[in-house]
Amino acid sequence: MSKLANLPGMLLEPKNIQQIGNELAIQWNDETESFFDLQLLRRACPCAACGGEPDVLGNIMRPNVSYTEASFELTGFEIVGGYALLPRWRDGHGTGIYSFQYLRRLAEVNAPNQSA
């Protein structure tokens, strides 16, 4: 369970975000840290072009996404509205908005032995 569960009303926010080699490191405001392999982060892109979107009946049509080496190279990122991270990738992709909650869950699922 994250430390945020013990702090009612505290919003999850990054205190520091840095690219370290092929990883993106985030230090959160509850003092935990998350580390994301850039390839995993790109493959987990939540945008409709990468992850699909539901039709009227709720069925999700997953697009066939192809990647190149440039797809996994981060060129920069920005904070969106105080709730999400928007990475920009060398192949030009830049529509995936990763909410802070999504990033935290992604870190917990993919690195259960880390502090995040």
Summary of the structure (lengths in Angstrom):
residues: 116
radius of gyration: 14.8
end to end distance: 9.0
largest distance: 42.7
contacts: 290
relative contact order: 0.20
helix: 25%
strand: 32%
